[in-house]
Amino acid sequence: MSNLKHHMDETSEKSFSCEICGRSFSQKRYLNRHLRTHTGEKSYACEICGRSFSEKQSVNRHIKTHTGEKPHACEICGSCFREKSHLEHHMRIHSGEKPYTCEVCGKAFVQSRILKEHIRSHTGEKPYSCDECGNSFTLRSSLNVHIRTHTGEKPFSCEVCGTSFTQKFSLTTHMRIHTGEKPYACPVCGASFTQKSSLKNHMRIHSGEKPYVCKVCGVSFTQTSTLKNHIQKHTERNQYSCEVCSKSFSLKHHLRRHSKSHNV
């Protein structure tokens, strides 16, 4: 019945128009709800924390963050969600459905929101700016994490050892030190890792890929950390000095090339 009512609302004449932006609605209550986006009116307040919302359904949804209520359960894996829409998005993990496709590169996504965020990787748009330093980000969540570098806030604490982190992801990874969990396994040799990035680095042992190249001597490495350590050796041992100007070099052939500028 509710679906029929929604269909009737969609197909009926939109006779209620917003005087501010011109948008039209089929019912006056929809127009009234829309007008709050212009006026900023938030007449529905959470009785627990006082936060205000423009719609009753929004405050009801918010209250579940306090109560912990998650009435929508996945029949396949048992995961529970506060909203039915969240469960519907989750079900696509099991079904493999990705209905939202990027027109630029063809990559598909389970949610329209994720597609919208992805498109910014093509456009270069970074709509979220830090008021402190001016750095911009494609995601609001990235900005929130960045702001903690200024405030020093580390809201995610380990219950075992007390170490705190700026991101929940970092805490999740850290907890594996205590649990011993290594969920990322190499399909070639079976070695397991606590982080996906560690598995990615390990796979280069099998593939032979060495994408990080030293600009000084051309030696390649599988990891950036190994390259940094290698570069440090160059900077620490500039043992080849020019007898004319005393300029130092880490490699002998660089000194030879430099010496030609003095016609030596």
C-alpha positions in Angstrom: 0.0 0.0 0.0 2.8 2.4 0.9 4.5 1.6 -2.4 1.3 2.5 -4.3 1.0 5.7 -2.3 4.6 6.6 -3.1 3.9 5.9 -6.8 0.8 8.1 -6.8 2.8 10.9 -5.2 5.4 10.6 -7.9 3.0 10.6 -10.8 0.5 13.2 -9.5 0.7 16.8 -10.6 3.4 18.8 -8.8 1.4 21.9 -7.9 3.3 23.1 -4.8 6.3 25.2 -5.8 9.1 26.6 -3.7 9.2 30.4 -4.0 13.0 30.4 -3.3 14.4 27.9 -5.8 11.4 27.0 -7.9 11.4 23.3 -7.2 7.9 21.7 -7.3 6.3 19.0 -5.1 3.2 16.9 -5.3 2.2 17.5 -1.7 2.3 20.5 0.6 4.0 18.5 3.4 6.9 17.7 1.0 7.2 21.4 0.2 7.2 22.3 3.9 10.0 19.7 4.5 12.0 21.2 1.6 11.6 24.7 2.9 13.6 23.8 6.0 16.7 23.4 3.8 16.4 27.1 3.1 15.4 28.4 6.5 17.7 26.1 8.5 14.8 25.3 10.8 15.5 22.2 13.0 12.5 21.6 15.2 13.2 18.0 16.1 15.7 17.6 19.0 17.4 14.5 20.4 16.4 14.1 24.0 19.7 12.4 24.8 22.3 14.8 23.4 20.3 17.8 22.3 21.3 17.7 18.6 18.6 19.1 16.3 17.2 17.9 13.0 14.9 19.2 10.3 12.9 16.0 10.0 11.4 13.6 12.5 12.7 10.6 10.7 16.2 12.0 10.9 16.0 12.3 14.7 14.6 8.8 15.0 17.5 7.5 12.9 20.0 9.5 15.1 18.6 8.1 18.3 19.6 4.6 17.3 23.2 5.7 17.5 22.6 6.1 21.3 20.5 3.0 21.9 22.7 0.8 19.7 19.5 -0.6 18.1 20.2 -2.4 14.8 16.9 -4.0 13.8 17.9 -4.9 10.2 19.9 -8.2 10.0 21.6 -9.9 7.1 20.2 -13.4 6.6 23.5 -14.6 5.1 26.2 -13.4 7.5 24.2 -12.0 10.5 25.5 -8.5 10.3 23.0 -6.0 11.7 22.3 -2.4 10.6 20.4 0.6 11.9 18.8 1.4 8.6 17.1 -0.8 6.0 19.0 1.1 3.2 22.3 0.1 4.9 21.3 -3.5 4.8 20.4 -3.2 1.2 23.8 -1.8 0.4 25.5 -4.6 2.5 23.6 -7.3 0.5 25.5 -6.2 -2.6 28.7 -7.5 -1.0 27.1 -11.0 -1.1 25.4 -10.6 -4.5 28.3 -8.8 -6.2 25.9 -6.3 -7.6 27.5 -2.9 -8.4 24.8 -0.8 -10.1 26.7 2.5 -10.1 29.3 2.8 -12.9 31.8 5.5 -13.6 31.4 6.9 -17.1 35.1 7.9 -17.3 36.9 4.6 -16.4 34.1 2.0 -16.1 34.7 1.1 -12.5 31.5 0.1 -10.7 30.3 0.7 -7.1 27.7 -0.6 -4.7 26.5 2.9 -3.7 25.9 6.1 -5.6 27.7 8.0 -2.8 30.9 6.0 -3.4 30.7 6.7 -7.1 30.3 10.4 -6.5 33.4 10.4 -4.3 35.3 8.3 -6.9 34.5 10.8 -9.7 36.5 13.4 -7.8 39.6 11.3 -8.6 39.0 12.2 -12.2 37.9 15.8 -11.8 40.4 16.7 -9.1 37.6 18.3 -7.0 38.5 18.6 -3.3 35.5 20.3 -1.7 36.5 19.9 1.9 39.1 22.4 3.2 41.0 22.7 6.5 40.4 26.1 8.1 43.7 25.7 9.9 46.1 25.1 7.1 44.1 25.3 3.9 44.7 21.7 2.8 41.8 20.3 0.7 40.4 16.8 0.6 38.0 14.8 -1.6 36.2 13.2 1.4 34.8 14.8 4.5 36.1 11.8 6.5 39.6 12.5 5.3 39.3 16.1 6.4 38.1 15.0 9.9 41.1 12.7 10.2 43.4 15.5 9.0 42.0 18.0 11.6 43.2 15.7 14.3 46.8 16.4 13.3 46.2 20.0 14.5 44.1 19.2 17.6 46.2 16.1 18.6 42.9 14.2 19.2 43.2 10.4 19.2 39.7 9.2 20.0 40.3 5.5 19.2 42.0 3.7 22.2 43.2 0.1 22.6 41.5 -1.5 25.5 44.4 -3.9 26.0 47.4 -1.5 26.1 45.9 2.0 26.0 47.6 3.1 22.8 45.4 5.7 21.0 44.9 6.4 17.3 43.4 9.1 15.1 41.6 6.6 12.9 39.4 3.6 13.7 41.2 1.7 10.9 44.5 2.2 12.7 43.1 0.8 15.9 41.6 -2.2 14.1 45.0 -3.0 12.5 46.7 -2.5 15.9 44.4 -4.9 17.7 45.8 -7.7 15.5 49.0 -7.4 17.4 47.2 -8.6 20.5 44.9 -11.1 18.8 47.4 -12.5 16.4 44.9 -12.2 13.6 46.4 -12.2 10.1 43.5 -12.0 7.7 45.5 -11.3 4.5 46.9 -14.5 3.0 49.3 -14.8 0.1 47.7 -17.1 -2.6 51.1 -18.2 -3.8 52.9 -19.3 -0.6 50.3 -19.0 2.2 52.1 -16.4 4.2 49.7 -14.2 6.2 49.7 -10.6 7.2 47.9 -8.1 9.5 47.6 -5.5 6.8 46.5 -5.5 3.1 49.4 -3.2 2.3 51.9 -5.7 3.8 50.5 -8.5 1.6 50.7 -6.2 -1.5 54.4 -5.6 -0.7 55.0 -9.3 -0.1 53.4 -10.2 -3.5 56.2 -8.3 -5.2 58.6 -11.0 -4.0 56.8 -13.4 -6.3 56.1 -11.1 -9.1 59.6 -9.5 -9.1 58.1 -6.0 -9.3 60.3 -3.2 -7.9 58.4 0.0 -8.5 60.5 2.3 -6.3 63.7 3.5 -8.0 66.7 5.4 -6.6 67.3 8.5 -8.6 70.9 8.6 -7.6 72.1 5.1 -8.7 69.0 3.5 -10.4 68.7 0.6 -8.0 65.0 -0.6 -7.6 63.1 -1.7 -4.5 59.8 -3.4 -3.6 59.0 -1.0 -0.8 59.3 2.8 -0.2 60.8 2.2 3.2 63.7 0.2 1.7 64.3 2.9 -0.8 64.4 5.6 1.9 66.9 3.6 3.9 69.0 3.2 0.7 68.9 6.9 -0.1 70.1 7.7 3.4 73.3 5.8 2.6 73.9 8.1 -0.3 73.4 11.2 1.7 75.5 9.9 4.6 78.6 9.0 2.5 79.3 11.8 0.1 82.9 10.5 0.1 84.0 11.7 -3.3 85.1 15.4 -3.1 86.0 17.7 -5.9 89.6 19.0 -5.5 88.7 22.3 -7.2 85.5 23.4 -5.4 85.3 20.8 -2.5 81.8 19.7 -3.6 81.0 16.2 -2.5 79.4 13.2 -4.2 78.1 9.8 -3.1 79.2 8.1 -6.3 82.6 8.3 -8.1 81.1 8.6 -11.6 79.1 11.6 -10.4 82.3 13.3 -9.4 83.9 12.5 -12.8 80.9 14.1 -14.5 81.1 17.1 -12.3 84.9 17.5 -12.8 84.3 18.1 -16.5 82.7 21.4 -15.6 86.2 22.5 -14.3 87.9 21.0 -17.4 89.8 18.7 -15.1 
